Amino acid sequence: LIIVSDDSLLRPQSVYVPVGGAECGIDTQSSVEVPLFNPRQDTWNEHFIWSADGLSIVGLTTIGRATVTALVLNRERVINIRTADKAIGRHPPAGDLIQSES
């Protein structure tokens, strides 16, 4: 079973959160155990931003960082899919925040 957010049609499959798996993860900055992102309760743009190239998900909060790590949201295969989707204008999803290049 997969939980999807309200904008699921715009999100690549790699950002869906599977149910029945891990419910908590470790924040990479604080080393504290925190709940993973829950699209039924949490808001995507509060916890995540796309990297400047639009290919990697960056966690903004403890929940975001733990989710990216626990679900391995930036694995090589997924980056390759995002790259192909970006080439045809299908990625990143409309309305998602992207880091500025600096």
Secondary structure, 3 states (H helix, E strand, C coil): CEECCCCCCCCCHHHCEECCCCCEEECCCCCCEEECCCCCCCCHHHHEEECCCCCCEEECCHHHHHHHHHCCCCCHHHHHHHHHHHHCCCCCCCCCCECCCC
